[in-house]
Amino acid sequence: MLDPMMEQLLPGFVDECKEIVERVTDHLIELEKAHEQAHFDDLARGLHTLKGSAATLGLSELSELAHRMEDAVLPLRGKGAALPGALTDALLKTLDTWMAHLRATTAKSDLPDLRPSHKLLEAVRHAVQAVEPGKAAANNGKKPSKRGREARAARAEPAPAEPAAEEEAVPGEEAGSWRVRTREVVSLLHEVERLREVRLRLEERRRELERGLSQLARLGILAQTAEVRALLMGVQRALSADGDEAADIVASMEDELKAICTLPVRTVLEPLRRSVRDLCKQSGKLARLSIVGGEVSLDRRVLESLRGPLVHLVRNAVDHGLELPDVREARGKHREGIVVVRVEQQGNMLFIEVSDDGNGLDLALIKQSARDLSIVPGAELDAMTPAQLHQLIFRNGFSTRRTVTEVSGRGVGMDVVRSQIQALQGHVEVHSTPGQGTRFTLTLPAELGSSPVLVVRCGEHELGVPMSAVETSLLARSTELRMARTRVQLSHRDQLITVQDLGALLALRQPEVPHDGQPLLVLQSQGRRIALAIDEVIGDRELVIRPLPPEVRDLAAYQGAATLARGELVLIVRPDWLSGFEKRDASLTGTRRALVVDDSLTARALHRTALESAGYSVHTASSGRQALEQLRHSSYDVLVSDIGMDEMDGFELTLEARRRHELEAMPIILVSARDSDADRQRGAASGADGFLSKKDCASGRLIAEVQAVIARRQGVA
């Protein structure tokens, strides 16, 4: 008899399984015609998810039947042959029985007998094994089986409307309630998001007005501007009140929408306790599941999509991670292992951590399994770092088990996890310590909410740091800094904290030693502290963080991206990456360094690309003032600067650089949109070593000129 909690989950599980079975059916029909690895892989994932999810809900008979379907299919992995028609017929018929049994369980009606399905699968499995793959493929070259044709015909029929999507009354439904379509709720979510962005723009307008009032006050003509200032101050107060009201409306609407379309994470996590208990009985292990943050509510669609990955991770932690009680005791551990699932939502970002205190990932076994399965070429495998070896467990077909059990050995479990998290625009990471345990971290965007972000500046770049990780901000004082040969530390609250330059960590510039008055951020993440040196604190903002595009989603330093009120893109750094960053020597021995100065983003990108292609390490600045600030802390082999910049042009920058003793010998090349003799003469008079027009740079002359001025300087020296 099912637990009441499990029974509440069955209707949602039926819908989930219906989608999986439909997808598996499509793959079976396609694979019956011709083998295609992508179809086969997704077929295997679907069957594996059916097995694991059924076991989690205590539906052992259905889990066992899904296991038998896996037994029938997976021996054909990598054979390159189409599925035999008899096997397709048997699997399609078994899937029908599987769904009928699940629906009957949900409706508490008579259950269909599963024994004929077991016998059918066993018979067809032996029959297929007795036939050579080539012959099976030849037979399949004729036409799909009758069963396959019937399934395809059924798919062509209009699908009946699902009751949950209709606006009609349902027996037992609360009086006065409505049932609405999912797409209508999603549309409303998008409108709330637009309203949130309008509120952010209102706040930005208020700040602009405040800056305007400050400028008026600095003009010193208070009497003449009194009436205007009074009017503007009234507008400022009104904007502030309107912004606060808009914020209240957005928060209220978000809360109401959450109540409509979210469920607590515990509805998916609590059934895993039964799964852990059953696995322990099978394996002889002792384990306890601890859930932290189960009250966090998530979009129902996201929650259903997370069910499969969480099932795989928890089962994997017990089956692969935890040791047997006697082994744990011999290692000084408690006989009972612990698996912890921790859920945390920060604004519109969701973090789920599944950890165990077991043996950790066995790198030697992973490497040997990858070699045996020919997943990675031998030479590449030998050169892999531990972190790269950890990633192999997500490869399709990878398994360290030599025998297949009801829990593992198929090589599809972790592949399912990564695929489904990526489908949610998230990513999964693994961290393992030998003898201490393994931790999987899932990071994905939530549909609702915004995140408090501290926007800072490093050079010309604006970046975001999640406020949840910011412990405090302060100004650097030489009396509080401890300088060593290889590092800088900050004395903060009776503790020495490593100081890192944020721009250098992100490869935006060379490391700089903090100067008196420079802003520092003290971050705390995963129990570690770090002080970050930045150039300016712009302010805190409520931003909607979006995932990075798939092409750059593997950049470990960034959590995502957001847009400011005027549409400027801000990359959001990951606090755990920053706090866990091991200090390295940022200087590249034998690599020359160049500083490119231009107020045009396009020009900076073009010059940077050209110089990097020639082997230079390139940093950039968007103004003469920023360039001088970087030159104060860093040394470069060449400076390439545009002439026409606001506030300080290239001529003035060159003159200022030549006034500094340490910059007297640095080669400087000026670039101009005009190719005029007057500019050339003025550039030479200011102390520049070379002059190029933008046309010259576009034709590829920049590298040659850089090499020439460096050679001339070295010859003079």
C-alpha positions in Angstrom: 0.0 0.0 0.0 1.4 3.4 -1.0 2.2 6.1 1.5 -0.3 9.0 1.4 2.5 11.4 0.3 3.2 9.1 -2.6 -0.4 8.9 -3.6 -0.5 12.7 -3.9 2.3 12.6 -6.4 0.8 9.9 -8.6 -1.3 12.2 -10.9 1.7 14.3 -11.7 3.8 11.2 -12.2 1.2 9.8 -14.7 1.6 13.0 -16.8 5.3 12.8 -16.7 5.4 9.2 -17.7 2.9 9.8 -20.5 5.4 12.3 -22.1 8.3 9.9 -21.6 6.4 7.0 -23.1 5.4 9.0 -26.1 9.0 10.0 -26.7 10.2 6.5 -26.2 7.6 5.3 -28.7 8.7 7.7 -31.3 12.3 6.6 -30.9 11.4 2.9 -31.1 9.6 3.5 -34.4 12.5 5.4 -35.9 15.1 2.9 -34.6 13.1 0.1 -36.2 13.7 1.7 -39.6 17.4 2.6 -39.1 19.9 2.9 -36.2 20.6 6.5 -35.1 22.7 6.9 -31.9 20.8 10.0 -30.7 17.5 8.2 -30.8 19.0 5.2 -29.1 20.6 7.3 -26.3 17.3 9.1 -25.6 15.4 5.8 -25.6 17.8 4.5 -23.0 17.5 7.6 -20.9 13.7 7.4 -21.0 13.6 3.8 -19.8 16.1 4.5 -17.1 14.1 7.5 -15.9 10.9 5.3 -15.8 12.7 2.7 -13.7 14.2 5.1 -11.2 11.2 7.3 -10.8 8.9 4.3 -10.3 11.2 2.9 -7.6 11.3 6.3 -5.9 7.5 6.3 -5.5 7.5 2.7 -4.2 6.1 1.2 -7.5 8.5 -1.7 -7.4 6.6 -3.9 -9.9 6.7 -1.1 -12.5 10.4 -0.4 -11.7 11.2 -4.0 -12.3 9.3 -4.1 -15.6 11.2 -1.0 -16.8 14.4 -2.7 -15.8 13.5 -5.7 -17.9 12.9 -3.4 -20.9 16.4 -2.0 -20.4 17.7 -5.5 -20.4 16.1 -6.1 -23.8 17.4 -2.9 -25.4 20.8 -2.0 -24.0 22.7 -5.1 -25.3 22.1 -3.5 -28.8 24.0 -0.4 -27.9 26.7 0.3 -30.4 25.7 -2.5 -32.8 24.8 0.0 -35.5 21.8 -2.1 -36.5 18.1 -1.2 -36.6 15.9 -2.7 -33.9 14.3 -6.0 -34.8 10.6 -5.8 -35.5 9.8 -8.4 -32.8 11.6 -6.4 -30.2 9.8 -3.2 -31.2 6.5 -4.9 -31.0 7.3 -6.3 -27.6 8.5 -3.0 -26.2 5.5 -1.0 -27.5 3.1 -3.6 -26.1 4.9 -3.6 -22.7 4.9 0.2 -22.6 1.1 0.1 -23.0 0.8 -2.4 -20.2 3.1 -0.3 -18.1 1.0 2.9 -18.5 -2.2 0.9 -17.9 -0.8 -0.5 -14.7 0.2 3.0 -13.5 -3.2 4.5 -14.4 -5.0 1.7 -12.5 -2.7 2.2 -9.5 -3.6 5.9 -9.5 -7.3 5.2 -9.9 -7.2 2.4 -7.3 -8.8 0.0 -9.8 -8.0 -3.5 -10.9 -4.3 -3.9 -11.9 -3.4 -5.6 -15.1 -1.2 -8.7 -14.8 2.5 -7.9 -15.6 3.6 -11.5 -15.9 2.8 -11.8 -19.6 4.9 -8.8 -20.3 7.9 -10.2 -18.4 7.6 -13.5 -20.4 7.3 -11.6 -23.7 10.4 -9.5 -23.1 12.4 -12.5 -22.0 11.4 -14.5 -25.0 12.1 -11.7 -27.5 15.4 -10.9 -25.8 16.6 -14.5 -26.3 15.4 -14.5 -29.8 17.2 -11.3 -30.7 20.4 -12.6 -29.1 20.2 -15.7 -31.3 20.0 -13.6 -34.5 23.1 -11.9 -35.9 22.9 -8.1 -36.0 23.4 -8.1 -39.7 20.5 -10.4 -40.4 18.3 -8.5 -38.0 19.2 -5.3 -39.9 18.5 -7.0 -43.2 15.0 -8.1 -42.0 14.3 -4.7 -40.8 15.1 -3.2 -44.1 11.7 -4.4 -45.4 9.1 -2.4 -43.5 8.2 -1.5 -39.9 6.2 -4.1 -37.9 2.4 -4.0 -37.7 2.7 -2.8 -34.2 5.0 0.1 -35.3 2.6 1.1 -38.0 -0.3 1.1 -35.6 1.6 3.2 -33.2 2.5 5.7 -35.9 -1.1 5.8 -37.1 -2.2 6.5 -33.5 0.2 9.3 -33.3 -1.3 10.9 -36.4 -4.7 11.1 -34.8 -5.7 14.3 -33.0 -4.8 14.0 -29.4 -7.7 14.2 -27.0 -7.7 17.4 -24.9 -6.4 16.9 -21.4 -8.9 17.8 -18.7 -6.3 19.8 -16.8 -6.0 22.2 -19.7 -9.7 23.0 -20.0 -11.7 25.7 -18.3 -14.5 23.4 -17.3 -15.7 22.4 -13.9 -14.1 19.4 -12.3 -16.0 17.3 -9.7 -14.8 18.1 -6.2 -13.2 21.4 -7.3 -13.5 24.3 -5.0 -16.5 26.5 -5.7 -15.8 29.7 -7.5 -12.4 28.5 -8.8 -11.2 28.5 -12.4 -8.9 26.2 -14.3 -6.6 28.0 -16.8 -4.2 26.9 -19.5 -0.5 26.7 -18.7 0.4 29.1 -21.5 -1.9 31.8 -20.0 -0.1 31.6 -16.7 3.3 31.7 -18.5 2.1 34.8 -20.4 1.2 36.5 -17.1 4.7 35.6 -15.8 6.2 37.4 -18.7 4.1 40.5 -18.0 5.2 40.5 -14.4 8.7 40.4 -15.6 8.1 43.4 -17.8 6.6 45.3 -14.9 9.7 44.5 -12.8 11.9 45.9 -15.6 9.8 49.1 -15.6 10.3 49.4 -11.9 14.0 49.1 -12.3 13.9 51.9 -14.9 11.9 54.1 -12.5 14.6 53.6 -9.9 17.3 54.5 -12.4 15.4 57.7 -13.4 15.2 58.7 -9.8 19.0 58.3 -9.4 19.6 60.4 -12.5 17.3 63.1 -11.1 19.2 63.0 -7.8 22.5 63.4 -9.7 21.1 66.4 -11.5 20.0 68.1 -8.3 23.5 67.5 -6.9 25.0 69.2 -9.9 22.7 72.2 -9.5 23.7 72.5 -5.9 27.4 72.5 -6.9 26.9 75.4 -9.3 26.5 77.7 -6.3 23.5 79.7 -7.8 21.0 78.4 -5.3 18.8 81.5 -5.3 18.4 81.6 -9.1 17.6 77.9 -9.2 15.5 77.6 -6.1 12.2 77.2 -8.0 13.5 74.7 -10.4 15.2 72.7 -7.6 11.9 72.7 -5.6 10.0 71.4 -8.6 12.6 68.7 -9.3 12.7 67.6 -5.7 9.0 67.1 -5.8 9.3 65.0 -8.9 12.1 63.0 -7.2 9.9 62.3 -4.2 7.0 61.3 -6.5 9.3 59.0 -8.5 10.5 57.4 -5.3 7.0 56.8 -4.1 5.9 55.4 -7.5 8.9 53.1 -7.5 8.1 51.8 -4.0 4.5 51.2 -5.0 5.5 49.4 -8.2 7.9 47.2 -6.1 5.1 46.3 -3.8 2.8 45.4 -6.8 5.5 43.2 -8.4 6.2 41.4 -5.1 2.5 40.8 -4.5 1.9 39.5 -8.0 4.9 37.2 -7.8 3.7 35.8 -4.5 0.2 35.2 -5.9 1.7 33.5 -9.0 3.9 31.4 -6.9 0.9 30.1 -5.0 -0.8 29.2 -8.3 2.0 27.5 -10.2 4.6 26.3 -7.7 5.0 23.4 -5.3 7.4 22.8 -2.4 10.5 20.9 -3.4 9.8 18.4 -0.6 7.1 16.9 -2.7 9.8 15.5 -4.9 12.5 15.0 -2.2 10.5 13.2 0.5 9.7 10.1 -1.6 13.5 9.7 -1.9 13.7 8.6 1.7 11.9 5.4 0.7 14.2 5.0 -2.2 17.3 5.3 0.1 15.8 2.7 2.5 15.1 0.2 -0.3 18.6 0.7 -1.8 20.2 0.1 1.6 18.2 -3.2 2.0 19.4 -4.4 -1.4 23.1 -3.4 -0.9 23.6 -4.0 2.8 24.5 -0.4 3.4 23.3 2.0 6.1 22.3 5.5 5.0 20.2 8.4 6.1 18.8 11.1 3.8 18.8 14.7 5.1 16.8 17.4 3.3 17.6 21.1 3.8 15.4 23.7 2.1 12.6 21.4 1.2 10.1 24.3 1.8 11.4 26.2 -1.2 8.7 26.4 -3.8 9.4 25.9 -7.5 7.5 26.1 -10.8 5.7 22.8 -11.1 7.1 22.2 -14.6 10.7 22.7 -13.3 9.9 20.5 -10.4 8.7 17.7 -12.6 11.8 18.0 -14.8 14.1 17.9 -11.7 12.5 14.6 -10.4 14.6 12.4 -12.7 18.0 14.0 -12.0 17.4 14.1 -8.3 16.4 10.4 -8.3 19.6 9.5 -10.2 21.9 11.6 -8.0 20.5 10.2 -4.7 20.5 6.6 -5.8 24.0 7.1 -7.3 25.2 8.5 -3.9 24.0 5.4 -2.1 25.0 2.8 -4.7 28.4 4.3 -5.7 29.4 6.8 -3.1 28.7 5.3 0.4 30.9 2.4 1.7 29.6 -0.7 3.5 29.2 -0.2 7.3 32.3 -2.3 8.2 34.4 -0.4 5.8 33.2 3.0 7.1 33.9 1.9 10.6 37.4 0.8 9.8 38.0 4.2 8.3 36.9 6.0 11.4 33.5 7.0 10.1 30.0 6.4 11.5 28.6 3.1 10.2 25.6 5.0 8.8 26.4 7.2 5.8 24.6 10.4 5.1 23.3 11.8 1.9 22.3 15.5 2.0 20.1 17.4 -0.5 20.3 21.1 0.0 18.0 23.5 -1.9 18.5 27.3 -1.9 16.9 29.9 -4.1 18.7 33.3 -4.4 16.4 35.6 -6.3 15.8 34.0 -9.6 18.7 31.5 -9.4 18.2 28.0 -7.9 21.0 26.0 -6.4 20.6 22.3 -5.5 23.4 20.4 -3.9 23.4 16.6 -3.5 26.4 15.4 -1.3 27.5 12.3 0.5 30.2 11.5 3.0 31.4 8.4 1.2 34.6 7.3 -0.5 34.7 10.0 -3.2 35.2 9.4 -6.9 37.9 6.8 -7.6 40.0 8.5 -10.3 42.0 5.4 -11.1 38.8 3.4 -11.7 37.3 6.2 -13.8 40.5 6.4 -15.9 40.5 2.6 -16.3 36.8 2.4 -17.2 37.2 5.2 -19.8 40.2 3.3 -21.3 38.3 0.0 -21.4 35.2 1.7 -22.9 37.3 3.7 -25.4 35.6 6.9 -24.4 38.7 9.0 -24.6 42.0 8.3 -26.5 44.7 7.0 -24.3 47.1 9.9 -24.6 44.4 12.5 -23.9 43.2 10.4 -20.9 46.7 10.3 -19.4 47.0 14.1 -19.6 43.6 14.8 -17.9 43.5 16.7 -14.6 41.3 15.3 -11.7 38.6 17.9 -12.6 38.5 16.7 -16.2 38.4 13.0 -15.1 35.4 13.9 -12.9 33.5 15.1 -16.0 33.9 11.7 -17.7 31.1 10.3 -15.5 28.6 12.4 -17.5 29.6 10.8 -20.8 27.0 8.7 -22.5 27.7 5.0 -21.9 30.2 5.6 -19.1 30.0 3.3 -16.0 32.5 2.0 -13.6 30.3 -1.1 -12.9 31.3 -4.2 -14.7 28.0 -5.9 -13.9 24.5 -4.5 -14.4 22.3 -4.2 -11.4 18.8 -2.9 -10.9 20.3 0.4 -9.8 23.4 1.0 -12.0 25.7 -0.3 -14.6 23.8 1.0 -17.7 25.9 4.0 -18.3 22.9 6.3 -18.7 22.2 7.7 -15.2 24.6 10.6 -15.1 24.1 11.3 -18.7 20.4 11.8 -17.9 21.2 14.2 -15.1 23.3 16.5 -17.3 20.9 16.4 -20.3 17.9 17.3 -18.2 19.6 20.1 -16.3 20.9 21.5 -19.6 17.4 21.4 -21.0 16.4 23.6 -18.1 19.3 26.0 -19.1 21.3 25.1 -16.1 24.6 23.3 -15.5 25.9 20.6 -13.1 29.2 20.5 -11.4 30.9 17.7 -9.4 33.5 18.1 -6.6 35.0 15.1 -4.9 37.6 14.5 -2.2 39.1 11.0 -1.9 37.9 9.3 1.3 35.6 12.2 2.3 32.7 12.3 -0.2 31.3 13.8 -3.4 29.2 16.9 -4.0 27.0 17.5 -7.1 25.8 21.1 -7.5 22.9 22.0 -9.9 22.5 25.6 -10.9 19.5 26.7 -12.9 17.3 29.8 -13.4 14.0 30.0 -11.7 11.1 31.5 -13.6 10.1 33.9 -10.8 12.0 36.5 -8.9 14.9 38.9 -9.2 18.3 38.8 -7.5 20.0 41.5 -5.5 23.3 42.2 -7.2 26.1 44.6 -6.4 27.3 46.2 -9.6 31.0 47.1 -9.6 33.6 48.4 -12.1 37.0 47.0 -13.0 38.7 49.2 -15.5 36.2 49.7 -18.3 34.1 46.6 -17.4 31.0 46.6 -15.2 30.4 43.3 -13.4 27.8 42.0 -11.0 28.4 40.2 -7.7 25.5 38.4 -5.9 24.7 40.3 -2.7 24.1 37.1 -0.9 27.9 36.5 -1.0 28.9 40.1 0.0 29.8 40.3 3.6 31.0 43.9 3.6 32.7 46.6 1.5 35.5 48.8 2.8 38.3 51.0 1.6 41.9 49.7 1.5 44.2 51.1 4.1 48.0 50.4 4.0 47.9 49.8 7.8 45.5 46.9 7.3 47.3 45.2 4.3 50.0 42.6 4.7 52.4 42.5 1.8 54.3 39.3 1.0 56.4 38.3 -2.0 53.6 36.3 -3.6 50.4 37.5 -2.1 48.5 40.4 -0.3 46.4 39.8 2.8 43.8 42.0 4.5 43.6 42.1 8.3 39.8 42.0 8.8 38.1 41.2 12.2 41.2 39.5 13.6 41.5 37.3 10.5 43.9 37.5 7.6 42.1 37.3 4.3 43.7 36.8 0.9 43.2 39.8 -1.4 42.7 39.2 -5.1 42.3 41.7 -8.0 38.9 41.0 -9.6 40.0 42.2 -13.0 43.1 40.0 -12.9 41.1 36.9 -11.8 38.9 37.4 -14.9 41.9 38.0 -17.1 40.9 41.6 -17.8 44.2 43.1 -16.7 47.4 42.4 -14.8 47.2 41.9 -11.0 47.3 45.2 -9.1 48.2 45.8 -5.5 45.4 47.7 -3.8 46.2 51.4 -3.1 45.0 53.5 -0.2 41.3 54.3 -0.6 40.6 51.6 -3.2 37.3 49.7 -2.7 37.5 46.2 -1.4 34.7 43.6 -1.2 34.8 40.9 1.4 33.0 37.8 0.0 32.0 34.6 1.8 31.0 31.5 -0.1 31.1 27.8 0.9 32.8 28.6 4.2 35.7 30.5 2.5 36.4 34.3 2.6 38.2 36.4 0.0 38.7 40.2 -0.4 38.3 41.5 -3.9 40.0 44.7 -5.1 37.8 46.6 -7.5 37.9 50.1 -9.0 34.4 51.4 -8.1 31.2 50.3 -6.4 28.4 51.5 -8.7 25.5 50.3 -6.5 23.1 47.5 -5.6 20.4 46.5 -8.1 17.5 44.1 -8.3 18.3 42.2 -11.5 16.9 39.2 -13.4 19.8 36.9 -14.0 19.6 34.9 -17.2 21.7 31.9 -18.2 24.6 32.5 -20.6 24.1 31.2 -24.2 25.0 27.5 -24.7 28.2 28.4 -26.5 29.7 30.1 -23.4 27.8 28.4 -20.6 30.9 26.4 -19.6 32.7 29.5 -18.5 33.3 28.7 -14.9 33.7 32.2 -13.7 30.2 33.5 -14.6 26.8 32.6 -13.1 24.8 34.3 -15.8 24.1 37.8 -17.2 21.6 40.6 -16.6 20.7 43.9 -18.2 20.6 47.3 -16.4 17.8 49.8 -16.8 19.3 51.2 -20.0 20.0 47.8 -21.6 23.7 47.5 -20.7 24.8 43.9 -20.3 26.3 42.9 -17.0 28.0 39.6 -16.4 27.4 38.1 -13.0 30.4 36.4 -11.4 30.1 33.3 -9.3 31.1 33.8 -5.7 32.1 30.1 -5.2 34.5 30.3 -8.1 36.0 33.5 -6.7 36.4 32.1 -3.2 37.8 28.8 -4.4 40.3 30.4 -6.8 43.8 29.3 -6.2 46.3 32.2 -6.6 48.4 31.8 -9.6 51.2 33.8 -11.1 49.3 35.9 -13.5 52.4 37.0 -15.4 53.1 35.0 -18.5 56.8 34.3 -18.9 58.0 35.2 -22.3 54.7 36.8 -23.3 54.7 40.5 -24.2 51.9 42.7 -22.9 50.0 45.4 -24.6 47.5 48.1 -23.4 44.9 49.2 -26.0 43.1 52.5 -25.3 40.1 53.5 -27.3 36.6 54.8 -26.5 35.2 52.6 -29.2 34.3 49.1 -28.1 34.6 47.8 -31.7 38.1 49.4 -32.2 39.3 47.9 -28.9 38.1 44.5 -29.9 39.8 44.7 -33.4 43.1 45.8 -31.9 42.9 43.2 -29.2 42.2 40.4 -31.7 45.1 41.4 -33.9 47.6 41.6 -31.0 46.4 38.4 -29.4 46.8 36.6 -32.7 50.5 37.7 -32.6 50.9 36.3 -29.1 50.5 39.4 -27.0 48.6 39.4 -23.7 46.2 42.4 -24.1 44.4 44.6 -21.6 42.1 47.4 -22.6 40.9 50.8 -21.3 38.1 53.0 -22.6 39.6 56.3 -21.7 42.9 58.1 -21.1 42.2 58.3 -17.3 41.6 54.6 -17.1 44.8 53.9 -19.0 46.8 56.0 -16.6 45.3 54.2 -13.7 46.3 50.9 -15.1 49.8 52.1 -16.0 50.2 53.2 -12.4 50.0 49.5 -11.3 51.0 47.5 -14.3 53.8 47.5 -16.9 53.3 47.0 -20.6 55.6 46.4 -23.6 53.6 48.7 -25.8 50.7 51.2 -25.6 48.3 51.6 -28.6 46.0 54.6 -28.2 43.3 56.3 -30.2 43.8 60.0 -30.7 40.2 61.2 -30.7 38.8 60.5 -27.2 36.8 62.8 -24.9 38.2 64.3 -21.7 41.8 63.2 -22.5 42.8 62.5 -26.1 45.7 60.4 -27.2 48.2 63.3 -27.4 47.5 64.3 -23.8 47.8 60.7 -22.7 51.2 60.4 -24.4 52.4 63.6 -22.8 51.2 62.5 -19.4 52.9 59.1 -19.8 56.2 60.7 -20.8 56.2 62.9 -17.7 56.4 59.7 -15.6 59.9 58.4 -15.2 58.8 54.7 -15.3 57.0 55.2 -18.6 59.6 57.2 -20.5 60.9 54.1 -22.4 57.5 52.5 -23.1 56.8 52.4 -26.9 53.6 54.3 -27.7 51.6 54.1 -31.0 48.9 56.6 -31.8 46.0 55.7 -34.0 43.8 58.3 -35.8 40.8 58.2 -38.0 42.5 60.9 -40.2 45.8 60.3 -41.9 47.1 63.9 -41.7 50.7 65.2 -41.5 49.6 67.6 -38.7 48.5 64.7 -36.5 51.7 62.8 -37.2 53.8 65.8 -36.3 51.8 66.5 -33.1 52.1 62.8 -32.2 55.9 62.8 -32.6 56.1 66.1 -30.6 54.1 64.5 -27.7 56.5 61.6 -27.5 54.8 58.9 -29.6 57.0 56.3 -31.3 54.6 55.5 -34.2 51.5 56.7 -35.9 48.8 54.7 -37.8 45.5 55.6 -39.4 42.5 53.4 -38.8 42.7 52.4 -42.4 46.3 51.2 -41.8 45.1 49.1 -38.8 42.3 47.6 -40.9 44.8 46.5 -43.6 46.9 44.6 -41.0 49.8 47.0 -40.4 49.3 47.2 -36.6 51.5 44.2 -35.7 54.3 45.3 -38.0 54.3 48.8 -36.5 54.2 47.4 -32.9 57.2 45.1 -33.7 59.1 48.0 -35.3 58.7 50.5 -32.4 59.6 47.8 -29.9 62.8 47.0 -31.9 63.7 50.7 -32.2 63.3 51.2 -28.4 65.4 48.2 -27.7 68.1 49.4 -30.1 68.1 52.8 -28.4 68.4 51.0 -25.0 
